[in-house]
Amino acid sequence: MKKQVYNPFLPLYEHIPDGEPHIFGDRVYLYGSHDNEGGETFCMGDYTVYSAPVDDLSDWRCEGVIYRAEQDPDYGERPYMYAPDVVQGNDGKFYLYYCMSGNWGFGGYYGPIAVAVCDTPAGKYEYLGYVHYPDGTPMKKYVCFDPCAFNDGGTIRIYYGTQYMDEPNDVLAADSEKLAEVQKRYNKTAEEILGTPDNVNGACMVVLEDDMLTVKGEPQHIIPYEADFGGHEFFEASSMRKVGDKYYFVFSTQKNHELCYAVSDYPDRDFVFGGTLVSNGDVGVNGVTEETRMNMTGTTHGSIIEINGQWYVFYHRLTHKSDYSRQACAEKITIEADGSIKQAEMTSCGLNDGPLSGKGTYPAPIACYITNGNMPHGSNRIFTDSFPNVNHADNERFIAEIADNTLIGFKYFDFSGNKSITLTVRGTGTGAFEVYTEIGGEKLGEISVSPSEQWCAITADTRIPDGIHPVYLVYHGSGETSLRDITLS
């Protein structure tokens, strides 16, 4: 019998963001960066892969470390490996594409794109080289960042790039200070920057020879730098998928908390903005705005994939009050007959076959909403001010710093004959958790909280009706409380 699976779908101690899911054989593999739990900067861990049978997405298995940062020649100068991707070459081998970086992203735009190779999807990869021109010169045109690898019917394409707005070449040519900033960010000369007619910023693509290293033709932009996507312009996190005869380009936007998509009949041009796939603050769902975001938001990166007849969007969420401890999540999506995709809402059930059972004990960190009504957007730092967040201590994971007016939301459960809810809490809080199945709706119960240095179980009767509902816990009181788990009975 299949187990239940919820978001985040990997073990709670695991932090694998920037997920690129791929099916090889009868398993789906998740390739991504590797953050440390409570990390001090991005991507401090070696590449670790998880996989699951395509017919049982509850059964994720750790395949172990497939590639170590110290295997890269630039490890001493730039010790962290950023968002990777893997593609099967025409020779049947598997190729890993990635870029190196230093602390807090410094040097992450320096390039080149490195390549490692393995005979199996999740075996021990070995360093192969870097993407280069036929004469061996490293390919560094535009900005080599967040490479996506795509085997397009035998043509190997690498998509990459980043984009900072308001930096057209004529502006840079007239502003020496701004030009100097761009030079430092990209480690390029003024001549390299101003001599790129279509701007060094932007979403790019290059075709490779079958050796998976040598550039075949010149790299090019797939979306013009000046393209207007209605406020959802490209920022980073390139990912390409083909759906029927259409190319779907998935990317993180200038808003930085959402994955969006653009569609074209071609792999290298004419992309038309499609819409938002998911936001890690649910911005855009049911009237949620950036001011009312339902979680701390920050970097996101992921893609779409069809698994056993169902489409999903993979993305990540933030923990530990920073961008440095991100966790993999996924939601069901539908590609409509006209090719459009409606934005997915964040849920706790994610990859599950349906809503979670309304009976049982669940870890609190599977909450898809964690908000005090004034949640911040991540900014490449660890926040020190107090707000509710997923955290850990003594090998336990929980929601910490729950203060007055904090809302904790779980979506969705299938209730039948429920009578009570039990919470496991500790902290200095004195007050109560109110229980709702609708934000702003009727209160269905109240669970009193008092100070405790140890974890303690508190229970109260509730009046949750039968059927499929979310559960929202709203804390009112003084002090701060931590929540480890919730039991529905």
Phi and psi in degrees as a GROMACS rama.xvg file:
@    title "Ramachandran Plot"
@    xaxis  label "Phi"
@    yaxis  label "Psi"
@TYPE xy
-68.8862  145.373  LYS-2
-81.7568  169.946  LYS-3
-78.7986  154.623  GLN-4
-136.751  140.394  VAL-5
-139.596  171.835  TYR-6
-89.0874  135.608  ASN-7
-69.4589  146.719  PRO-8
-87.6007  -9.48586  PHE-9
-94.8628  169.305  LEU-10
-52.9694  145.274  PRO-11
-62.7366  -19.8629  LEU-12
-82.9932  -7.2785  TYR-13
-97.1627  137.913  GLU-14
-131.844  90.8032  HIS-15
-120.008  95.3097  ILE-16
-91.3007  -175.484  PRO-17
59.2768  37.3676  ASP-18
-69.1993  130.134  GLY-19
-115.769  104.009  GLU-20
-84.8195  138.009  PRO-21
-140.775  144.732  HIS-22
-99.3306  122.536  ILE-23
-127.003  119.649  PHE-24
68.9567  -131.8  GLY-25
-104.997  21.6805  ASP-26
-130.418  150.865  ARG-27
-102.107  131.151  VAL-28
-111.557  137.562  TYR-29
-107.454  112.115  LEU-30
-101.464  135.59  TYR-31
-166.052  -179.876  GLY-32
-69.7708  -179.146  SER-33
-142.59  100.39  HIS-34
-82.6462  156.234  ASP-35
-86.0666  148.142  ASN-36
-69.3586  116.619  GLU-37
72.0915  31.8288  GLY-38
-66.9044  162.572  GLY-39
-100.705  -9.63697  GLU-40
-159.432  177.002  THR-41
-68.5587  144.537  PHE-42
56.4323  50.958  CYS-43
-80.4773  -13.7435  MET-44
-99.4782  164.475  GLY-45
-76.3386  159.888  ASP-46
-65.1485  121.184  TYR-47
-123.897  134.084  THR-48
-113.067  140.873  VAL-49
-115.876  151.278  TYR-50
-143.021  161.166  SER-51
-146.086  152.182  ALA-52
-62.744  143.979  PRO-53
-63.8944  -22.1127  VAL-54
-99.959  10.6213  ASP-55
-154.564  86.1463  ASP-56
-80.1414  8.8505  LEU-57
-92.0878  -9.87875  SER-58
-108.124  64.8862  ASP-59
-80.103  135.198  TRP-60
-122.311  133.615  ARG-61
-77.5614  122.073  CYS-62
-88.2054  -5.75881  GLU-63
90.53  -174.853  GLY-64
-74.8378  124.108  VAL-65
-99.8047  -18.907  ILE-66
-161.586  134.678  TYR-67
-105.603  142.222  ARG-68
-57.1683  -35.2072  ALA-69
-68.4063  -10.0669  GLU-70
-74.9861  -18.0947  GLN-71
-83.4743  137.775  ASP-72
-59.8466  -24.0113  PRO-73
-91.5645  10.5827  ASP-74
-56.7065  -40.3876  TYR-75
-63.3991  -39.9204  GLY-76
-84.6873  -39.1198  GLU-77
-134.217  97.6455  ARG-78
-88.4533  0.577465  PRO-79
-116.447  136.333  TYR-80
-96.1454  125.699  MET-81
-93.1596  -174.33  TYR-82
-44.9752  117.692  ALA-83
-102.92  177.043  PRO-84
-150.42  158.396  ASP-85
-128.546  139.905  VAL-86
-137.635  148.405  VAL-87
-88.402  124.349  GLN-88
-76.9131  173.504  GLY-89
-70.0791  -12.7197  ASN-90
-89.6204  0.814939  ASP-91
89.6056  -10.3207  GLY-92
-82.9007  168.447  LYS-93
-113.046  133.12  PHE-94
-120.917  130.09  TYR-95
-104.989  123.537  LEU-96
-113.733  135.462  TYR-97
-161.03  170.291  TYR-98
-130.683  150.031  CYS-99
-96.4957  157.225  MET-100
-151.585  166.797  SER-101
-102.884  -163.577  GLY-102
-60.2097  138.316  ASN-103
55.4681  27.0005  TRP-104
90.6904  -5.27984  GLY-105
-66.7377  126.468  PHE-106
89.115  -3.72554  GLY-107
-69.4371  -16.9189  GLY-108
-99.4694  7.44402  TYR-109
-78.1553  -26.0695  TYR-110
69.4312  178.791  GLY-111
-85.465  -173.473  PRO-112
-85.9293  122.226  ILE-113
-93.0811  158.53  ALA-114
-136.363  136.565  VAL-115
-127.882  160.607  ALA-116
-136.57  151.226  VAL-117
-152.751  154.522  CYS-118
-79.9965  -17.1147  ASP-119
-129.987  160.955  THR-120
-61.7808  -35.1767  PRO-121
-131.487  36.0025  ALA-122
-88.8407  -159.052  GLY-123
-90.2993  108.182  LYS-124
-76.5074  147.287  TYR-125
-120.168  140.848  GLU-126
-59.8207  131.572  TYR-127
-108.987  -39.271  LEU-128
157.07  -154.935  GLY-129
-132.33  156.985  TYR-130
-64.2857  127.926  VAL-131
-145.398  165.554  HIS-132
-76.2926  166.772  TYR-133
-55.5018  -27.1163  PRO-134
-85.4311  3.46229  ASP-135
93.0821  -6.67225  GLY-136
-67.9943  132.584  THR-137
-58.2976  136.698  PRO-138
-81.6569  112.819  MET-139
-128.727  20.5058  LYS-140
-65.8232  141.988  LYS-141
62.4633  -139.128  TYR-142
-123.579  114.338  VAL-143
-79.7373  102.776  CYS-144
-155.809  143.622  PHE-145
50.2133  59.5065  ASP-146
-69.9139  138.314  PRO-147
-113.991  134.378  CYS-148
-109.187  132.66  ALA-149
-142.038  119.998  PHE-150
-93.5337  102.814  ASN-151
-96.2133  77.1751  ASP-152
61.6538  34.0603  GLY-153
105.469  -14.7799  GLY-154
-94.3886  122.929  THR-155
-90.6258  117.353  ILE-156
-117.824  137.044  ARG-157
-114.1  122.414  ILE-158
-103.75  142.114  TYR-159
-163.731  178.222  TYR-160
124.87  169.693  GLY-161
-145.693  164.983  THR-162
-146.278  122.426  GLN-163
-106.094  131.24  TYR-164
-80.7903  168.321  MET-165
60.3183  34.2518  ASP-166
-130.066  45.8988  GLU-167
-63.5102  155.856  PRO-168
-58.9985  -34.34  ASN-169
-68.8091  -32.2597  ASP-170
-68.2085  -44.497  VAL-171
-64.7573  -38.7879  LEU-172
-64.0775  -27.524  ALA-173
-96.5526  -2.86802  ALA-174
-133.268  95.1055  ASP-175
-64.5187  -33.7265  SER-176
-68.052  -43.6607  GLU-177
-66.7263  -38.5481  LYS-178
-61.317  -41.2454  LEU-179
-63.5886  -36.8879  ALA-180
-62.7445  -43.9492  GLU-181
-66.9207  -39.4032  VAL-182
-58.846  -44.295  GLN-183
-67.0043  -41.7772  LYS-184
-62.5171  -41.2598  ARG-185
-102.6  -4.70828  TYR-186
56.8503  45.5514  ASN-187
-124.822  154.612  LYS-188
-76.869  163.291  THR-189
-60.2337  -36.4725  ALA-190
-65.5253  -39.7818  GLU-191
-64.0465  -41.5682  GLU-192
-71.3093  -52.9374  ILE-193
-74.604  -20.7992  LEU-194
-84.7011  0.866268  GLY-195
-94.7609  102.913  THR-196
-56.2696  -36.391  PRO-197
-100.585  20.9653  ASP-198
79.7338  142.106  ASN-199
-73.4912  -22.3567  VAL-200
-75.3336  157.565  ASN-201
125.363  169.568  GLY-202
-82.4599  127.7  ALA-203
-129.188  164.829  CYS-204
-146.321  144.702  MET-205
-139.134  143.087  VAL-206
-95.8752  139.591  VAL-207
-110.581  154.485  LEU-208
-70.2816  171.899  GLU-209
-67.7013  -11.7174  ASP-210
-75.2917  -5.5543  ASP-211
69.2956  10.3382  MET-212
-126.156  -37.959  LEU-213
-88.5542  129.205  THR-214
-67.5956  133.921  VAL-215
-112.814  93.6  LYS-216
89.4231  172.729  GLY-217
-82.4351  143.549  GLU-218
-61.4483  156.456  PRO-219
-149.342  156.598  GLN-220
-72.0844  140.867  HIS-221
-99.1563  -17.0821  ILE-222
-132.541  126.549  ILE-223
-58.8903  144.698  PRO-224
-54.7144  -37.6746  TYR-225
-88.2457  5.8522  GLU-226
-59.14  138.181  ALA-227
-101.818  111.244  ASP-228
-108.019  27.4313  PHE-229
64.4978  37.3097  GLY-230
91.2257  0.0191568  GLY-231
-115.5  38.8356  HIS-232
-67.1523  153.802  GLU-233
-56.8744  138.147  PHE-234
-121.386  -54.2097  PHE-235
-165.928  -167.595  GLU-236
66.2778  49.891  ALA-237
-63.1235  136.496  SER-238
-151.574  136.749  SER-239
-120.793  137.345  MET-240
-136.016  153.559  ARG-241
-115.871  125.645  LYS-242
-119.583  106.853  VAL-243
64.7788  -124.047  GLY-244
-99.4157  4.44072  ASP-245
-102.363  146.718  LYS-246
-99.3717  126.19  TYR-247
-109.533  112.747  TYR-248
-96.2519  115.99  PHE-249
-101.812  137.709  VAL-250
-158.193  159.226  PHE-251
-88.8678  140.047  SER-252
-99.3918  179.098  THR-253
-60.5287  -22.0909  GLN-254
-70.8204  -25.6753  LYS-255
78.2961  -8.50589  ASN-256
-112.989  2.95223  HIS-257
-130.153  147.345  GLU-258
-100.3  132.418  LEU-259
-124.303  176.055  CYS-260
-140.869  153.031  TYR-261
-132.713  151.353  ALA-262
-125.65  144.216  VAL-263
-150.409  158.827  SER-264
-80.3622  -8.79445  ASP-265
-125.948  153.784  TYR-266
-81.8297  -9.04768  PRO-267
-132.61  10.0489  ASP-268
-170.55  171.452  ARG-269
61.0043  36.2324  ASP-270
-79.5331  133.179  PHE-271
-111.499  131.641  VAL-272
-60.6126  134.652  PHE-273
-102.883  -46.0124  GLY-274
154.094  -172.608  GLY-275
-92.4844  134.432  THR-276
-88.6988  -45.9784  LEU-277
-164.839  149.308  VAL-278
-123.848  135.757  SER-279
-80.8977  13.5845  ASN-280
-125.049  9.15276  GLY-281
57.3969  24.2932  ASP-282
-64.0053  126.753  VAL-283
101.309  -7.44512  GLY-284
-102.075  127.517  VAL-285
50.2191  40.6835  ASN-286
81.4489  5.84202  GLY-287
-69.8433  133.028  VAL-288
-113.329  175.905  THR-289
-65.1593  -26.2082  GLU-290
-77.1998  -26.4701  GLU-291
-112.177  24.1542  THR-292
-46.8375  144.955  ARG-293
-93.5176  3.62449  MET-294
-154.444  166.452  ASN-295
-61.836  130.426  MET-296
-105.7  166.996  THR-297
178.016  -159.867  GLY-298
-50.663  145.056  THR-299
-140.902  157.999  THR-300
-166.502  136.873  HIS-301
175.486  -158.509  GLY-302
-164.105  -178.299  SER-303
-112.267  154.055  ILE-304
-159.212  146.098  ILE-305
-98.2687  124.186  GLU-306
-126.201  116.346  ILE-307
53.3943  40.4251  ASN-308
89.5074  -5.35151  GLY-309
-116.565  134.502  GLN-310
-87.7491  144.626  TRP-311
-135.504  154.632  TYR-312
-112.878  127.668  VAL-313
-100.087  138.927  PHE-314
-154.486  -171.358  TYR-315
-138.797  158.843  HIS-316
-119.388  166.783  ARG-317
-101.9  149.985  LEU-318
-136.975  173.717  THR-319
58.4775  25.0348  HIS-320
58.7504  34.893  LYS-321
-155.886  174.409  SER-322
-87.9132  4.41302  ASP-323
-100.177  1.34189  TYR-324
-139.731  77.8679  SER-325
-103.781  148.757  ARG-326
-126.855  144.378  GLN-327
-75.1972  132.817  ALA-328
-133.843  166.607  CYS-329
-152.246  152.282  ALA-330
-138.022  151.021  GLU-331
-71.2945  141.696  LYS-332
-134.582  165.364  ILE-333
-127.748  129.408  THR-334
-93.2826  112.964  ILE-335
-72.0302  169.309  GLU-336
-58.6734  -30.806  ALA-337
-86.7092  4.44457  ASP-338
90.3766  -4.82008  GLY-339
-80.5316  158.236  SER-340
-132.103  122.731  ILE-341
-75.6485  142.55  LYS-342
-58.218  132.352  GLN-343
-81.6957  140.63  ALA-344
-85.8442  150.174  GLU-345
-69.8375  136.003  MET-346
-135.56  170.436  THR-347
-91.0216  -16.1286  SER-348
-92.8024  -26.34  CYS-349
45.002  -107.637  GLY-350
-79.0402  -4.05633  LEU-351
-62.4633  156.333  ASN-352
-65.3711  -17.953  ASP-353
-173.201  -158.827  GLY-354
-62.3137  156.36  PRO-355
-72.5508  156.399  LEU-356
-62.8181  139.34  SER-357
-78.3205  3.96918  GLY-358
-124.39  128.92  LYS-359
138.414  175.447  GLY-360
-106.328  132.745  THR-361
-128.116  142.196  TYR-362
-66.9427  136.839  PRO-363
-58.0963  -34.8556  ALA-364
-64.0788  -2.54037  PRO-365
-82.0277  2.04612  ILE-366
-58.1146  132.929  ALA-367
-92.0967  -15.2298  CYS-368
-121.491  125.655  TYR-369
-139.958  102.72  ILE-370
-150.628  146.922  THR-371
-106.886  10.0931  ASN-372
88.6185  -2.97283  GLY-373
-147.905  54.7998  ASN-374
-80.357  144.675  MET-375
-85.7163  167.801  PRO-376
-102.722  131.824  HIS-377
-58.857  148.304  GLY-378
-145.034  49.9351  SER-379
55.0019  45.7715  ASN-380
-160.775  168.736  ARG-381
-99.8094  121.558  ILE-382
-73.7739  142.633  PHE-383
-108.104  -16.6831  THR-384
-73.8243  160.76  ASP-385
-86.9751  128.447  SER-386
-161.309  157.254  PHE-387
-64.3038  140.936  PRO-388
-160.948  155.412  ASN-389
-78.0301  129.959  VAL-390
-144.553  -175.333  ASN-391
-151.503  157.064  HIS-392
-164.923  142.247  ALA-393
52.5481  41.5845  ASP-394
61.9531  27.3668  ASN-395
-124.092  144.52  GLU-396
-113.696  140.928  ARG-397
-161.187  171.203  PHE-398
-95.6153  121.763  ILE-399
-106.732  165.925  ALA-400
58.7143  41.7585  GLU-401
-80.7454  113.402  ILE-402
-120.253  -175.777  ALA-403
-52.4887  134.004  ASP-404
73.7388  14.2184  ASN-405
-74.2126  135.072  THR-406
-111.821  128.951  LEU-407
-117.117  121.881  ILE-408
-122.535  138.638  GLY-409
-124.188  127.653  PHE-410
-133.219  125.567  LYS-411
-131.023  161.305  TYR-412
-123.709  153.399  PHE-413
-105.385  102.883  ASP-414
-92.202  144.662  PHE-415
-155.309  111.197  SER-416
68.8492  26.0251  GLY-417
-73.1945  143.784  ASN-418
-129.077  -20.079  LYS-419
-153.04  163.004  SER-420
-129.864  135.58  ILE-421
-116.987  131.934  THR-422
-114.689  141.311  LEU-423
-104.161  115.434  THR-424
-134.72  164.448  VAL-425
-158.231  163.507  ARG-426
134.54  -166.208  GLY-427
-97.0604  2.7029  THR-428
-68.2335  140.633  GLY-429
-128.615  114.773  THR-430
167.06  -138.963  GLY-431
-159.155  150.017  ALA-432
-95.4262  122.632  PHE-433
-90.4761  144.826  GLU-434
-110.22  131.045  VAL-435
-137.819  158.103  TYR-436
-112.857  1.89658  THR-437
-146.974  130.496  GLU-438
-63.1124  122.933  ILE-439
79.9943  6.6919  GLY-440
-90.1128  -157.06  GLY-441
-73.664  134.979  GLU-442
-73.3725  128.692  LYS-443
-109.729  2.68852  LEU-444
170.759  167.293  GLY-445
-146.423  127.641  GLU-446
-115.75  111.428  ILE-447
-72.1466  144.174  SER-448
-125.21  137.574  VAL-449
-134.572  161.373  SER-450
-60.6927  141.467  PRO-451
-159.048  132.678  SER-452
-80.6723  -20.7545  GLU-453
-108.335  157.444  GLN-454
-63.1795  133.946  TRP-455
-140.745  147.986  CYS-456
-93.6204  131.073  ALA-457
-124.688  135.72  ILE-458
-129.41  147.487  THR-459
-150.695  151.083  ALA-460
-68.392  145.789  ASP-461
-134.094  166.452  THR-462
-122.324  48.105  ARG-463
-74.2237  123.952  ILE-464
-72.6497  159.53  PRO-465
-64.2662  151.071  ASP-466
121.453  -176.409  GLY-467
-92.9354  118.039  ILE-468
-143.223  156.02  HIS-469
-79.0623  169.435  PRO-470
-125.265  126.54  VAL-471
-117.396  127.472  TYR-472
-108.869  122.871  LEU-473
-116.737  118.681  VAL-474
-90.6228  132.691  TYR-475
-127.279  128.036  HIS-476
156.977  -173.339  GLY-477
-100.413  167.375  SER-478
71.1172  -174.721  GLY-479
-125.007  141.455  GLU-480
-123.589  148.533  THR-481
-112.156  145.238  SER-482
-121.234  120.527  LEU-483
-95.7859  -41.3089  ARG-484
-156.626  167.235  ASP-485
-133.115  132.314  ILE-486
-116.476  124.787  THR-487
-104.07  129.364  LEU-488
